[in-house]
Amino acid sequence: MLEVINALGKGRDVLSALPYTVIEFDNPVVANAETRSKILANTSEAIFNIVSATLPLDAAARAISENSDDEFKIPADVME
């Protein structure tokens, strides 16, 4: 319950949902070269589409980095 409050705050909605909230962890997936190349292709396409929609490259890279687990992390110095 403390992890949920820490992540989501202590608003009325969060506190009322606490008894029904469960944190589960997925089993890690070991990706082979083919799977990793598909992830890279999808990531590259997503960045291209976001930039094509006239958003700045750094915003696109940040959005993809935040939503792609450990597969696509950009070092802070590169983002700057």
All heavy atoms as a GROMACS GRO file, in nm:
protein
  601
    1MET      N    1   0.082  -0.119   0.000
    1MET     CA    2   0.000   0.000   0.000
    1MET      C    3   0.086   0.126   0.000
    1MET      O    4   0.052   0.224  -0.064
    1MET     CB    5  -0.094  -0.001   0.119
    1MET     CG    6  -0.204  -0.103   0.110
    1MET     SD    7  -0.314  -0.086   0.251
    1MET     CE    8  -0.436  -0.206   0.208
    2LEU      N    9   0.199   0.118   0.071
    2LEU     CA   10   0.288   0.235   0.076
    2LEU      C   11   0.347   0.266  -0.061
    2LEU      O   12   0.362   0.383  -0.097
    2LEU     CB   13   0.400   0.212   0.177
    2LEU     CG   14   0.356   0.211   0.324
    2LEU    CD1   15   0.473   0.176   0.414
    2LEU    CD2   16   0.296   0.343   0.364
    3GLU      N   17   0.378   0.164  -0.139
    3GLU     CA   18   0.433   0.187  -0.273
    3GLU      C   19   0.330   0.255  -0.362
    3GLU      O   20   0.364   0.342  -0.442
    3GLU     CB   21   0.479   0.055  -0.336
    3GLU     CG   22   0.603  -0.001  -0.274
    3GLU     CD   23   0.724   0.090  -0.288
    3GLU    OE1   24   0.737   0.159  -0.390
    3GLU    OE2   25   0.805   0.091  -0.196
    4VAL      N   26   0.204   0.216  -0.350
    4VAL     CA   27   0.098   0.277  -0.430
    4VAL      C   28   0.080   0.423  -0.390
    4VAL      O   29   0.072   0.512  -0.475
    4VAL     CB   30  -0.035   0.200  -0.416
    4VAL    CG1   31  -0.148   0.272  -0.485
    4VAL    CG2   32  -0.019   0.058  -0.471
    5ILE      N   33   0.077   0.451  -0.261
    5ILE     CA   34   0.063   0.588  -0.214
    5ILE      C   35   0.184   0.671  -0.257
    5ILE      O   36   0.169   0.785  -0.301
    5ILE     CB   37   0.046   0.592  -0.060
    5ILE    CG1   38  -0.089   0.530  -0.022
    5ILE    CG2   39   0.056   0.734  -0.006
    5ILE    CD1   40  -0.108   0.507   0.126
    6ASN      N   41   0.303   0.612  -0.250
    6ASN     CA   42   0.424   0.682  -0.291
    6ASN      C   43   0.419   0.717  -0.440
    6ASN      O   44   0.459   0.825  -0.481
    6ASN     CB   45   0.547   0.597  -0.260
    6ASN     CG   46   0.676   0.670  -0.288
    6ASN    OD1   47   0.690   0.787  -0.258
    6ASN    ND2   48   0.771   0.599  -0.346
    7ALA      N   49   0.369   0.625  -0.521
    7ALA     CA   50   0.365   0.647  -0.666
    7ALA      C   51   0.250   0.737  -0.709
    7ALA      O   52   0.266   0.820  -0.798
    7ALA     CB   53   0.355   0.512  -0.738
    8LEU      N   54   0.132   0.721  -0.647
    8LEU     CA   55   0.013   0.789  -0.696
    8LEU      C   56  -0.037   0.902  -0.606
    8LEU      O   57  -0.129   0.974  -0.642
    8LEU     CB   58  -0.101   0.687  -0.714
    8LEU     CG   59  -0.071   0.572  -0.810
    8LEU    CD1   60  -0.187   0.474  -0.813
    8LEU    CD2   61  -0.042   0.625  -0.950
    9GLY      N   62   0.020   0.915  -0.487
    9GLY     CA   63  -0.025   1.020  -0.396
    9GLY      C   64  -0.131   0.967  -0.301
    9GLY      O   65  -0.166   0.850  -0.302
   10LYS      N   66  -0.182   1.055  -0.218
   10LYS     CA   67  -0.280   1.012  -0.118
   10LYS      C   68  -0.415   1.079  -0.138
   10LYS      O   69  -0.482   1.116  -0.043
   10LYS     CB   70  -0.227   1.036   0.023
   10LYS     CG   71  -0.183   1.177   0.049
   10LYS     CD   72  -0.124   1.190   0.186
   10LYS     CE   73  -0.082   1.335   0.209
   10LYS     NZ   74  -0.028   1.357   0.340
   11GLY      N   75  -0.455   1.092  -0.264
   11GLY     CA   76  -0.585   1.148  -0.296
   11GLY      C   77  -0.698   1.054  -0.255
   11GLY      O   78  -0.678   0.935  -0.232
   12ARG      N   79  -0.816   1.108  -0.250
   12ARG     CA   80  -0.933   1.029  -0.208
   12ARG      C   81  -0.954   0.907  -0.298
   12ARG      O   82  -0.981   0.798  -0.249
   12ARG     CB   83  -1.057   1.118  -0.209
   12ARG     CG   84  -1.183   1.048  -0.163
   12ARG     CD   85  -1.302   1.142  -0.162
   12ARG     NE   86  -1.280   1.256  -0.077
   12ARG     CZ   87  -1.321   1.265   0.050
   12ARG    NH1   88  -1.385   1.165   0.104
   12ARG    NH2   89  -1.297   1.374   0.121
   13ASP      N   90  -0.937   0.924  -0.430
   13ASP     CA   91  -0.956   0.812  -0.522
   13ASP      C   92  -0.853   0.702  -0.500
   13ASP      O   93  -0.886   0.584  -0.502
   13ASP     CB   94  -0.948   0.860  -0.667
   13ASP     CG   95  -1.061   0.954  -0.704
   13ASP    OD1   96  -1.165   0.950  -0.636
   13ASP    OD2   97  -1.045   1.031  -0.800
   14VAL      N   98  -0.729   0.742  -0.477
   14VAL     CA   99  -0.623   0.643  -0.454
   14VAL      C  100  -0.649   0.567  -0.325
   14VAL      O  101  -0.642   0.444  -0.322
   14VAL     CB  102  -0.484   0.712  -0.450
   14VAL    CG1  103  -0.376   0.613  -0.410
   14VAL    CG2  104  -0.452   0.776  -0.583
   15LEU      N  105  -0.679   0.639  -0.218
   15LEU     CA  106  -0.701   0.573  -0.089
   15LEU      C  107  -0.823   0.481  -0.091
   15LEU      O  108  -0.822   0.375  -0.029
   15LEU     CB  109  -0.715   0.678   0.021
   15LEU     CG  110  -0.588   0.760   0.051
   15LEU    CD1  111  -0.616   0.864   0.158
   15LEU    CD2  112  -0.475   0.670   0.091
   16SER      N  113  -0.926   0.519  -0.164
   16SER     CA  114  -1.045   0.433  -0.169
   16SER      C  115  -1.019   0.307  -0.252
   16SER      O  116  -1.083   0.205  -0.231
   16SER     CB  117  -1.165   0.509  -0.225
   16SER     OG  118  -1.142   0.544  -0.360
   17ALA      N  119  -0.922   0.311  -0.345
   17ALA     CA  120  -0.892   0.194  -0.428
   17ALA      C  121  -0.784   0.104  -0.367
   17ALA      O  122  -0.760  -0.006  -0.417
   17ALA     CB  123  -0.849   0.239  -0.567
   18LEU      N  124  -0.719   0.148  -0.261
   18LEU     CA  125  -0.608   0.071  -0.202
   18LEU      C  126  -0.643  -0.073  -0.168
   18LEU      O  127  -0.564  -0.162  -0.196
   18LEU     CB  128  -0.552   0.142  -0.079
   18LEU     CG  129  -0.447   0.247  -0.106
   18LEU    CD1  130  -0.402   0.311   0.024
   18LEU    CD2  131  -0.330   0.191  -0.180
   19PRO      N  132  -0.757  -0.102  -0.105
   19PRO     CA  133  -0.785  -0.241  -0.070
   19PRO      C  134  -0.795  -0.333  -0.193
   19PRO      O  135  -0.781  -0.454  -0.182
   19PRO     CB  136  -0.919  -0.235   0.002
   19PRO     CG  137  -0.933  -0.095   0.048
   19PRO     CD  138  -0.860  -0.011  -0.052
   20TYR      N  139  -0.819  -0.276  -0.310
   20TYR     CA  140  -0.838  -0.355  -0.431
   20TYR      C  141  -0.715  -0.349  -0.523
   20TYR      O  142  -0.717  -0.402  -0.633
   20TYR     CB  143  -0.960  -0.305  -0.508
   20TYR     CG  144  -1.080  -0.288  -0.419
   20TYR    CD1  145  -1.122  -0.162  -0.377
   20TYR    CD2  146  -1.150  -0.400  -0.372
   20TYR    CE1  147  -1.231  -0.147  -0.293
   20TYR    CE2  148  -1.258  -0.385  -0.288
   20TYR     CZ  149  -1.298  -0.260  -0.249
   20TYR     OH  150  -1.406  -0.246  -0.165
   21THR      N  151  -0.609  -0.282  -0.477
   21THR     CA  152  -0.492  -0.261  -0.561
   21THR      C  153  -0.388  -0.369  -0.536
   21THR      O  154  -0.358  -0.402  -0.421
   21THR     CB  155  -0.429  -0.123  -0.532
   21THR    OG1  156  -0.529  -0.023  -0.549
   21THR    CG2  157  -0.313  -0.095  -0.624
   22VAL      N  158  -0.335  -0.423  -0.644
   22VAL     CA  159  -0.233  -0.528  -0.636
   22VAL      C  160  -0.118  -0.489  -0.727
   22VAL      O  161  -0.139  -0.443  -0.839
   22VAL     CB  162  -0.292  -0.664  -0.682
   22VAL    CG1  163  -0.186  -0.772  -0.678
   22VAL    CG2  164  -0.410  -0.703  -0.597
   23ILE      N  165   0.004  -0.509  -0.679
   23ILE     CA  166   0.121  -0.487  -0.762
   23ILE      C  167   0.174  -0.623  -0.803
   23ILE      O  168   0.202  -0.708  -0.718
   23ILE     CB  169   0.230  -0.408  -0.686
   23ILE    CG1  170   0.178  -0.269  -0.650
   23ILE    CG2  171   0.356  -0.400  -0.770
   23ILE    CD1  172   0.273  -0.189  -0.566
   24GLU      N  173   0.186  -0.645  -0.933
   24GLU     CA  174   0.238  -0.771  -0.984
   24GLU      C  175   0.357  -0.743  -1.074
   24GLU      O  176   0.362  -0.641  -1.142
   24GLU     CB  177   0.131  -0.845  -1.065
   24GLU     CG  178   0.012  -0.888  -0.982
   24GLU     CD  179  -0.092  -0.963  -1.065
   24GLU    OE1  180  -0.067  -0.989  -1.184
   24GLU    OE2  181  -0.197  -0.994  -1.009
   25PHE      N  182   0.452  -0.834  -1.074
   25PHE     CA  183   0.570  -0.820  -1.157
   25PHE      C  184   0.567  -0.928  -1.264
   25PHE      O  185   0.546  -1.045  -1.234
   25PHE     CB  186   0.697  -0.832  -1.073
   25PHE     CG  187   0.709  -0.722  -0.972
   25PHE    CD1  188   0.666  -0.741  -0.841
   25PHE    CD2  189   0.762  -0.600  -1.007
   25PHE    CE1  190   0.676  -0.639  -0.749
   25PHE    CE2  191   0.772  -0.497  -0.915
   25PHE     CZ  192   0.729  -0.517  -0.785
   26ASP      N  193   0.589  -0.887  -1.389
   26ASP     CA  194   0.596  -0.982  -1.499
   26ASP      C  195   0.728  -1.056  -1.494
   26ASP      O  196   0.829  -1.006  -1.444
   26ASP     CB  197   0.585  -0.910  -1.634
   26ASP     CG  198   0.450  -0.845  -1.653
   26ASP    OD1  199   0.353  -0.890  -1.590
   26ASP    OD2  200   0.442  -0.747  -1.730
   27ASN      N  201   0.727  -1.177  -1.550
   27ASN     CA  202   0.852  -1.251  -1.563
   27ASN      C  203   0.936  -1.184  -1.670
   27ASN      O  204   0.886  -1.145  -1.775
   27ASN     CB  205   0.824  -1.396  -1.604
   27ASN     CG  206   0.757  -1.473  -1.492
   27ASN    OD1  207   0.778  -1.445  -1.376
   27ASN    ND2  208   0.676  -1.571  -1.527
   28PRO      N  209   1.065  -1.170  -1.646
   28PRO     CA  210   1.150  -1.106  -1.747
   28PRO      C  211   1.156  -1.191  -1.874
   28PRO      O  212   1.153  -1.313  -1.869
   28PRO     CB  213   1.286  -1.096  -1.680
   28PRO     CG  214   1.281  -1.186  -1.562
   28PRO     CD  215   1.139  -1.209  -1.527
   29VAL      N  216   1.164  -1.122  -1.985
   29VAL     CA  217   1.171  -1.190  -2.114
   29VAL      C  218   1.313  -1.178  -2.166
   29VAL      O  219   1.370  -1.068  -2.170
   29VAL     CB  220   1.072  -1.126  -2.214
   29VAL    CG1  221   1.087  -1.189  -2.351
   29VAL    CG2  222   0.931  -1.139  -2.163
   30VAL      N  223   1.370  -1.290  -2.205
   30VAL     CA  224   1.501  -1.289  -2.265
   30VAL      C  225   1.480  -1.279  -2.416
   30VAL      O  226   1.425  -1.369  -2.478
   30VAL     CB  227   1.582  -1.415  -2.229
   30VAL    CG1  228   1.718  -1.414  -2.297
   30VAL    CG2  229   1.596  -1.427  -2.078
   31ALA      N  230   1.520  -1.166  -2.472
   31ALA     CA  231   1.494  -1.142  -2.614
   31ALA      C  232   1.614  -1.187  -2.697
   31ALA      O  233   1.728  -1.158  -2.664
   31ALA     CB  234   1.469  -0.993  -2.637
   32ASN      N  235   1.582  -1.256  -2.805
   32ASN     CA  236   1.688  -1.295  -2.898
   32ASN      C  237   1.713  -1.180  -2.996
   32ASN      O  238   1.650  -1.075  -2.989
   32ASN     CB  239   1.652  -1.425  -2.970
   32ASN     CG  240   1.522  -1.414  -3.048
   32ASN    OD1  241   1.477  -1.304  -3.079
   32ASN    ND2  242   1.463  -1.528  -3.080
   33ALA      N  243   1.805  -1.201  -3.087
   33ALA     CA  244   1.843  -1.094  -3.182
   33ALA      C  245   1.724  -1.052  -3.268
   33ALA      O  246   1.707  -0.933  -3.297
   33ALA     CB  247   1.958  -1.141  -3.269
   34GLU      N  248   1.641  -1.146  -3.310
   34GLU     CA  249   1.526  -1.112  -3.395
   34GLU      C  250   1.426  -1.024  -3.320
   34GLU      O  251   1.378  -0.924  -3.373
   34GLU     CB  252   1.457  -1.240  -3.444
   34GLU     CG  253   1.340  -1.212  -3.535
   34GLU     CD  254   1.270  -1.340  -3.581
   34GLU    OE1  255   1.315  -1.449  -3.545
   34GLU    OE2  256   1.169  -1.327  -3.652
   35THR      N  257   1.397  -1.060  -3.196
   35THR     CA  258   1.303  -0.982  -3.116
   35THR      C  259   1.359  -0.842  -3.089
   35THR      O  260   1.287  -0.742  -3.100
   35THR     CB  261   1.275  -1.054  -2.983
   35THR    OG1  262   1.224  -1.184  -3.010
   35THR    CG2  263   1.174  -0.976  -2.899
   36ARG      N  264   1.486  -0.834  -3.058
   36ARG     CA  265   1.547  -0.703  -3.031
   36ARG      C  266   1.549  -0.617  -3.156
   36ARG      O  267   1.528  -0.496  -3.149
   36ARG     CB  268   1.688  -0.721  -2.975
   36ARG     CG  269   1.686  -0.783  -2.835
   36ARG     CD  270   1.825  -0.800  -2.778
   36ARG     NE  271   1.895  -0.675  -2.761
   36ARG     CZ  272   1.882  -0.594  -2.657
   36ARG    NH1  273   1.798  -0.625  -2.561
   36ARG    NH2  274   1.952  -0.483  -2.650
   37SER      N  275   1.569  -0.677  -3.273
   37SER     CA  276   1.567  -0.598  -3.396
   37SER      C  277   1.426  -0.547  -3.426
   37SER      O  278   1.410  -0.436  -3.476
   37SER     CB  279   1.622  -0.679  -3.514
   37SER     OG  280   1.536  -0.786  -3.546
   38LYS      N  281   1.323  -0.626  -3.394
   38LYS     CA  282   1.185  -0.580  -3.411
   38LYS      C  283   1.155  -0.464  -3.316
   38LYS      O  284   1.088  -0.368  -3.355
   38LYS     CB  285   1.087  -0.694  -3.388
   38LYS     CG  286   1.086  -0.797  -3.499
   38LYS     CD  287   0.988  -0.909  -3.469
   38LYS     CE  288   0.992  -1.015  -3.578
   38LYS     NZ  289   0.905  -1.128  -3.548
   39ILE      N  290   1.204  -0.474  -3.194
   39ILE     CA  291   1.185  -0.365  -3.098
   39ILE      C  292   1.251  -0.238  -3.148
   39ILE      O  293   1.193  -0.129  -3.144
   39ILE     CB  294   1.240  -0.405  -2.959
   39ILE    CG1  295   1.154  -0.516  -2.898
   39ILE    CG2  296   1.248  -0.284  -2.866
   39ILE    CD1  297   1.214  -0.578  -2.774
   40LEU      N  298   1.374  -0.250  -3.200
   40LEU     CA  299   1.445  -0.135  -3.253
   40LEU      C  300   1.372  -0.076  -3.373
   40LEU      O  301   1.360   0.046  -3.386
   40LEU     CB  302   1.588  -0.173  -3.291
   40LEU     CG  303   1.674  -0.061  -3.346
   40LEU    CD1  304   1.684   0.054  -3.245
   40LEU    CD2  305   1.811  -0.112  -3.382
   41ALA      N  306   1.320  -0.162  -3.462
   41ALA     CA  307   1.245  -0.113  -3.578
   41ALA      C  308   1.120  -0.038  -3.535
   41ALA      O  309   1.090   0.070  -3.587
   41ALA     CB  310   1.209  -0.229  -3.670
   42ASN      N  311   1.047  -0.092  -3.440
   42ASN     CA  312   0.925  -0.026  -3.390
   42ASN      C  313   0.958   0.106  -3.321
   42ASN      O  314   0.887   0.206  -3.338
   42ASN     CB  315   0.849  -0.118  -3.295
   42ASN     CG  316   0.786  -0.235  -3.366
   42ASN    OD1  317   0.764  -0.232  -3.486
   42ASN    ND2  318   0.759  -0.341  -3.292
   43THR      N  319   1.066   0.106  -3.244
   43THR     CA  320   1.108   0.228  -3.176
   43THR      C  321   1.148   0.335  -3.276
   43THR      O  322   1.109   0.452  -3.264
   43THR     CB  323   1.224   0.197  -3.080
   43THR    OG1  324   1.182   0.096  -2.988
   43THR    CG2  325   1.267   0.319  -3.002
   44SER      N  326   1.226   0.297  -3.375
   44SER     CA  327   1.269   0.392  -3.478
   44SER      C  328   1.150   0.449  -3.554
   44SER      O  329   1.143   0.569  -3.581
   44SER     CB  330   1.365   0.324  -3.576
   44SER     OG  331   1.477   0.275  -3.509
   45GLU      N  332   1.055   0.363  -3.587
   45GLU     CA  333   0.936   0.409  -3.659
   45GLU      C  334   0.855   0.505  -3.572
   45GLU      O  335   0.803   0.606  -3.621
   45GLU     CB  336   0.849   0.290  -3.699
   45GLU     CG  337   0.727   0.328  -3.778
   45GLU     CD  338   0.644   0.207  -3.819
   45GLU    OE1  339   0.681   0.094  -3.791
   45GLU    OE2  340   0.537   0.230  -3.881
   46ALA      N  341   0.844   0.475  -3.443
   46ALA     CA  342   0.769   0.562  -3.353
   46ALA      C  343   0.835   0.700  -3.344
   46ALA      O  344   0.766   0.803  -3.349
   46ALA     CB  345   0.759   0.499  -3.214
   47ILE      N  346   0.967   0.704  -3.332
   47ILE     CA  347   1.036   0.833  -3.327
   47ILE      C  348   1.015   0.909  -3.458
   47ILE      O  349   0.987   1.029  -3.458
   47ILE     CB  350   1.187   0.814  -3.298
   47ILE    CG1  351   1.205   0.768  -3.154
   47ILE    CG2  352   1.264   0.943  -3.323
   47ILE    CD1  353   1.347   0.737  -3.117
   48PHE      N  354   1.027   0.840  -3.570
   48PHE     CA  355   1.005   0.904  -3.699
   48PHE      C  356   0.865   0.963  -3.708
   48PHE      O  357   0.846   1.077  -3.752
   48PHE     CB  358   1.027   0.804  -3.813
   48PHE     CG  359   1.001   0.861  -3.949
   48PHE    CD1  360   1.098   0.936  -4.014
   48PHE    CD2  361   0.880   0.841  -4.013
   48PHE    CE1  362   1.075   0.990  -4.139
   48PHE    CE2  363   0.855   0.895  -4.138
   48PHE     CZ  364   0.953   0.970  -4.201
   49ASN      N  365   0.764   0.887  -3.667
   49ASN     CA  366   0.626   0.935  -3.673
   49ASN      C  367   0.603   1.055  -3.583
   49ASN      O  368   0.532   1.150  -3.620
   49ASN     CB  369   0.530   0.822  -3.637
   49ASN     CG  370   0.522   0.716  -3.744
   49ASN    OD1  371   0.554   0.740  -3.860
   49ASN    ND2  372   0.482   0.596  -3.705
   50ILE      N  373   0.662   1.053  -3.464
   50ILE     CA  374   0.645   1.166  -3.373
   50ILE      C  375   0.711   1.291  -3.428
   50ILE      O  376   0.652   1.400  -3.426
   50ILE     CB  377   0.700   1.131  -3.233
   50ILE    CG1  378   0.613   1.021  -3.168
   50ILE    CG2  379   0.704   1.254  -3.143
   50ILE    CD1  380   0.671   0.963  -3.041
   51VAL      N  381   0.832   1.277  -3.482
   51VAL     CA  382   0.902   1.392  -3.539
   51VAL      C  383   0.828   1.441  -3.664
   51VAL      O  384   0.818   1.560  -3.689
   51VAL     CB  385   1.049   1.358  -3.568
   51VAL    CG1  386   1.118   1.468  -3.645
   51VAL    CG2  387   1.123   1.331  -3.437
   52SER      N  388   0.772   1.348  -3.742
   52SER     CA  389   0.696   1.387  -3.861
   52SER      C  390   0.571   1.465  -3.825
   52SER      O  391   0.520   1.542  -3.906
   52SER     CB  392   0.656   1.263  -3.940
   52SER     OG  393   0.770   1.198  -3.990
   53ALA      N  394   0.523   1.446  -3.704
   53ALA     CA  395   0.406   1.520  -3.656
   53ALA      C  396   0.446   1.656  -3.600
   53ALA      O  397   0.368   1.720  -3.530
   53ALA     CB  398   0.332   1.439  -3.551
   54THR      N  399   0.567   1.698  -3.630
   54THR     CA  400   0.624   1.830  -3.596
   54THR      C  401   0.657   1.848  -3.448
   54THR      O  402   0.669   1.961  -3.403
   54THR     CB  403   0.538   1.947  -3.645
   54THR    OG1  404   0.416   1.949  -3.571
   54THR    CG2  405   0.509   1.938  -3.794
   55LEU      N  406   0.673   1.741  -3.374
   55LEU     CA  407   0.723   1.753  -3.238
   55LEU      C  408   0.875   1.753  -3.242
   55LEU      O  409   0.934   1.690  -3.330
   55LEU     CB  410   0.673   1.638  -3.151
   55LEU     CG  411   0.539   1.665  -3.084
   55LEU    CD1  412   0.427   1.632  -3.178
   55LEU    CD2  413   0.529   1.588  -2.958
   56PRO      N  414   0.940   1.820  -3.149
   56PRO     CA  415   1.086   1.822  -3.148
   56PRO      C  416   1.145   1.683  -3.125
   56PRO      O  417   1.083   1.598  -3.059
   56PRO     CB  418   1.121   1.914  -3.031
   56PRO     CG  419   0.998   1.989  -3.000
   56PRO     CD  420   0.883   1.904  -3.045
   57LEU      N  421   1.264   1.661  -3.178
   57LEU     CA  422   1.330   1.531  -3.166
   57LEU      C  423   1.352   1.493  -3.020
   57LEU      O  424   1.333   1.377  -2.982
   57LEU     CB  425   1.462   1.532  -3.242
   57LEU     CG  426   1.545   1.404  -3.234
   57LEU    CD1  427   1.466   1.286  -3.289
   57LEU    CD2  428   1.674   1.420  -3.310
   58ASP      N  429   1.390   1.589  -2.936
   58ASP     CA  430   1.414   1.555  -2.796
   58ASP      C  431   1.286   1.511  -2.726
   58ASP      O  432   1.288   1.421  -2.642
   58ASP     CB  433   1.481   1.670  -2.721
   58ASP     CG  434   1.396   1.796  -2.716
   58ASP    OD1  435   1.315   1.818  -2.808
   58ASP    OD2  436   1.411   1.873  -2.619
   59ALA      N  437   1.172   1.570  -2.762
   59ALA     CA  438   1.044   1.528  -2.703
   59ALA      C  439   1.008   1.388  -2.749
   59ALA      O  440   0.959   1.306  -2.670
   59ALA     CB  441   0.933   1.625  -2.741
   60ALA      N  442   1.034   1.357  -2.875
   60ALA     CA  443   1.006   1.223  -2.928
   60ALA      C  444   1.095   1.120  -2.860
   60ALA      O  445   1.048   1.014  -2.816
   60ALA     CB  446   1.029   1.220  -3.079
   61ALA      N  447   1.223   1.150  -2.848
   61ALA     CA  448   1.316   1.057  -2.785
   61ALA      C  449   1.281   1.036  -2.638
   61ALA      O  450   1.286   0.924  -2.588
   61ALA     CB  451   1.458   1.108  -2.799
   62ARG      N  452   1.243   1.143  -2.570
   62ARG     CA  453   1.205   1.131  -2.428
   62ARG      C  454   1.080   1.045  -2.413
   62ARG      O  455   1.072   0.959  -2.327
   62ARG     CB  456   1.184   1.269  -2.368
   62ARG     CG  457   1.158   1.265  -2.218
   62ARG     CD  458   1.156   1.404  -2.154
   62ARG     NE  459   1.290   1.461  -2.156
   62ARG     CZ  460   1.328   1.564  -2.232
   62ARG    NH1  461   1.241   1.623  -2.311
   62ARG    NH2  462   1.450   1.610  -2.227
   63ALA      N  463   0.981   1.066  -2.499
   63ALA     CA  464   0.856   0.988  -2.492
   63ALA      C  465   0.883   0.840  -2.515
   63ALA      O  466   0.831   0.755  -2.443
   63ALA     CB  467   0.756   1.041  -2.593
   64ILE      N  468   0.964   0.810  -2.615
   64ILE     CA  469   0.995   0.671  -2.644
   64ILE      C  470   1.078   0.611  -2.531
   64ILE      O  471   1.055   0.498  -2.489
   64ILE     CB  472   1.068   0.658  -2.779
   64ILE    CG1  473   0.979   0.708  -2.893
   64ILE    CG2  474   1.112   0.516  -2.803
   64ILE    CD1  475   0.847   0.635  -2.905
   65SER      N  476   1.174   0.685  -2.481
   65SER     CA  477   1.259   0.636  -2.374
   65SER      C  478   1.179   0.603  -2.248
   65SER      O  479   1.203   0.503  -2.182
   65SER     CB  480   1.366   0.740  -2.341
   65SER     OG  481   1.448   0.696  -2.236
   66GLU      N  482   1.081   0.686  -2.216
   66GLU     CA  483   1.000   0.664  -2.096
   66GLU      C  484   0.905   0.546  -2.109
   66GLU      O  485   0.861   0.491  -2.010
   66GLU     CB  486   0.920   0.790  -2.064
   66GLU     CG  487   1.006   0.905  -2.016
   66GLU     CD  488   0.929   1.035  -2.002
   66GLU    OE1  489   0.809   1.039  -2.037
   66GLU    OE2  490   0.990   1.134  -1.958
   67ASN      N  491   0.874   0.507  -2.232
   67ASN     CA  492   0.775   0.401  -2.254
   67ASN      C  493   0.832   0.272  -2.309
   67ASN      O  494   0.757   0.184  -2.348
   67ASN     CB  495   0.666   0.452  -2.348
   67ASN     CG  496   0.584   0.561  -2.284
   67ASN    OD1  497   0.521   0.538  -2.182
   67ASN    ND2  498   0.589   0.680  -2.340
   68SER      N  499   0.964   0.257  -2.310
   68SER     CA  500   1.020   0.137  -2.372
   68SER      C  501   1.105   0.055  -2.276
   68SER      O  502   1.194  -0.017  -2.319
   68SER     CB  503   1.102   0.177  -2.494
   68SER     OG  504   1.213   0.255  -2.455
   69ASP      N  505   1.079   0.063  -2.149
   69ASP     CA  506   1.152  -0.014  -2.048
   69ASP      C  507   1.302   0.006  -2.066
   69ASP      O  508   1.348   0.117  -2.079
   69ASP     CB  509   1.115  -0.162  -2.056
   69ASP     CG  510   0.970  -0.186  -2.018
   69ASP    OD1  511   0.916  -0.106  -1.941
   69ASP    OD2  512   0.912  -0.284  -2.066
   70ASP      N  513   1.377  -0.103  -2.068
   70ASP     CA  514   1.522  -0.092  -2.077
   70ASP      C  515   1.573  -0.108  -2.220
   70ASP      O  516   1.693  -0.112  -2.242
   70ASP     CB  517   1.588  -0.198  -1.989
   70ASP     CG  518   1.564  -0.169  -1.842
   70ASP    OD1  519   1.550  -0.050  -1.807
   70ASP    OD2  520   1.560  -0.264  -1.763
   71GLU      N  521   1.484  -0.120  -2.316
   71GLU     CA  522   1.527  -0.143  -2.453
   71GLU      C  523   1.580  -0.017  -2.521
   71GLU      O  524   1.658  -0.025  -2.614
   71GLU     CB  525   1.411  -0.199  -2.536
   71GLU     CG  526   1.362  -0.334  -2.489
   71GLU     CD  527   1.469  -0.442  -2.494
   71GLU    OE1  528   1.559  -0.433  -2.579
   71GLU    OE2  529   1.463  -0.533  -2.412
   72PHE      N  530   1.538   0.099  -2.477
   72PHE     CA  531   1.578   0.223  -2.543
   72PHE      C  532   1.596   0.330  -2.437
   72PHE      O  533   1.503   0.398  -2.398
   72PHE     CB  534   1.471   0.265  -2.644
   72PHE     CG  535   1.508   0.385  -2.725
   72PHE    CD1  536   1.595   0.373  -2.832
   72PHE    CD2  537   1.458   0.510  -2.695
   72PHE    CE1  538   1.630   0.484  -2.907
   72PHE    CE2  539   1.492   0.621  -2.769
   72PHE     CZ  540   1.579   0.608  -2.876
   73LYS      N  541   1.716   0.342  -2.386
   73LYS     CA  542   1.747   0.444  -2.287
   73LYS      C  543   1.848   0.541  -2.346
   73LYS      O  544   1.947   0.501  -2.406
   73LYS     CB  545   1.805   0.381  -2.160
   73LYS     CG  546   1.703   0.300  -2.083
   73LYS     CD  547   1.596   0.389  -2.026
   73LYS     CE  548   1.493   0.305  -1.954
   73LYS     NZ  549   1.370   0.376  -1.931
   74ILE      N  550   1.822   0.669  -2.330
   74ILE     CA  551   1.909   0.773  -2.380
   74ILE      C  552   1.980   0.837  -2.262
   74ILE      O  553   1.913   0.883  -2.170
   74ILE     CB  554   1.830   0.880  -2.458
   74ILE    CG1  555   1.756   0.815  -2.574
   74ILE    CG2  556   1.922   0.989  -2.507
   74ILE    CD1  557   1.663   0.909  -2.645
   75PRO      N  558   2.112   0.838  -2.262
   75PRO     CA  559   2.184   0.903  -2.152
   75PRO      C  560   2.148   1.051  -2.142
   75PRO      O  561   2.117   1.117  -2.242
   75PRO     CB  562   2.332   0.886  -2.189
   75PRO     CG  563   2.334   0.773  -2.288
   75PRO     CD  564   2.202   0.779  -2.360
   76ALA      N  565   2.151   1.104  -2.022
   76ALA     CA  566   2.112   1.243  -1.996
   76ALA      C  567   2.197   1.341  -2.075
   76ALA      O  568   2.146   1.441  -2.127
   76ALA     CB  569   2.120   1.273  -1.847
   77ASP      N  570   2.327   1.313  -2.089
   77ASP     CA  571   2.413   1.406  -2.164
   77ASP      C  572   2.378   1.411  -2.311
   77ASP      O  573   2.389   1.514  -2.374
   77ASP     CB  574   2.560   1.373  -2.143
   77ASP     CG  575   2.597   1.232  -2.188
   77ASP    OD1  576   2.508   1.145  -2.189
   77ASP    OD2  577   2.715   1.209  -2.219
   78VAL      N  578   2.329   1.301  -2.365
   78VAL     CA  579   2.286   1.299  -2.505
   78VAL      C  580   2.156   1.377  -2.520
   78VAL      O  581   2.138   1.452  -2.617
   78VAL     CB  582   2.270   1.154  -2.557
   78VAL    CG1  583   2.209   1.152  -2.696
   78VAL    CG2  584   2.403   1.082  -2.554
   79MET      N  585   2.065   1.364  -2.425
   79MET     CA  586   1.938   1.436  -2.431
   79MET      C  587   1.962   1.588  -2.428
   79MET      O  588   1.894   1.663  -2.493
   79MET     CB  589   1.846   1.396  -2.316
   79MET     CG  590   1.782   1.262  -2.334
   79MET     SD  591   1.677   1.251  -2.480
   79MET     CE  592   1.546   1.361  -2.436
   80GLU      N  593   2.061   1.631  -2.349
   80GLU     CA  594   2.091   1.775  -2.342
   80GLU      C  595   2.143   1.824  -2.475
   80GLU      O  596   2.115   1.930  -2.523
   80GLU     CB  597   2.194   1.802  -2.233
   80GLU     CG  598   2.138   1.783  -2.094
   80GLU     CD  599   2.244   1.805  -1.986
   80GLU    OE1  600   2.355   1.852  -2.018
   80GLU    OE2  601   2.215   1.775  -1.871
   0.00000   0.00000   0.00000
